[in-house]
Amino acid sequence: MKAKLAKEVGAAFRDWGFFHCINHCIPKKLTDTVTENLKLFFHQPLEEKMKVQLDLTHPVSYNNNDVTSNVRDWVEIYDYILKDKIEVPVTHEQEDTMIMQLHNHRPAYPPGFQELLDEYGVWMAKLSFEILELTALSLSLPADRFRPMFADHATINRVNHYEPCPGPDMVLGKGWHADISALTLLSQGQPSGIKIRGQDNDWIKAKSIPHSFTIQIGDLMEGYTNGLYKSVENRVVNPAKYEPFNYGKFYRVRRLSNWVKLASENDIVTIHTFKKPTTQTPTAATTATVAA
């Protein structure tokens, strides 16, 4: 069975750079609990989320100003380290021997949030190592060939939260890029907006399969395999929903003001000024990045 799976993994990585993983080891009950807690965290007022904003001592944490190729993405994220309190070099200079310690912020709400994510991270790491074994076997290598390379790994789990976008043709949830990791494990939201660039250069919309992971090759694995398995480019297209905003009214006010910002009560007029109540549930996705 493992040999058959390894062959299928190798063919998927060689021909496509990704595959969908189903019937995996991560309990569905845990995944559902994580999803519900993510909604509670991201639906907090911005000032509450900013209490755990990333900074120099917490370079992985909450961020609502993420960019790809110097272009801001329509996304807010929460990063955390699977192995809390890891040591990394202060700079990339080889002669610099200074070490700094990174550790996770621990949000106060929802209660037990970080502890839940820590538990989820243990399962994500387990699945990651299982896929690394299949990847090694697909290359006719011993199953544990990659394990020593990740004995002291600095894996980051990233949670992406995409609000419905009033202008989905004008911005991407995440601009096109290739991951620097060995592998990326993406738990897709509903609906999914991820697209992957195929070998013919066309963008392929990834299927949204409940309780599955999209497994992608990253730059590190491309290097490990000497280019046999190539890092896959991907992007995230925003949910095409205009309902949460009175878009026409916003446009009319801008036209009447000669595009100068106006005061609306005690606030500056922005698109959020005209947001309407909605019952629509934004999508969230979790990504584990396996990195050496």
Secondary structure, DSSP 8 states (H G I E B T S, - for coil): -HHHHHHHHHHHHHHTSEEEE-S-SS-HHHHHHHHHHHHHHHTS-HHHHGGGB--SS-SSSEES--EETTEE-S-EEEEEESSSSEEEESSS-TT---EEEE-----SSSTTHHHHHHHHHHHHHHHHHHHHHHHHHHTTS-TTSSGGGGTT---EEEEEEE--BS-TTT--SEEEEE-SSSEEEEE--SS--EEEE-TTS-EEE----TT-EEEEE-HHHHHHTTTSS---EEEE---B--TTB-HHHHHHHHHHTTT---EETTEE--GGGGB-------EEEEEEEE--
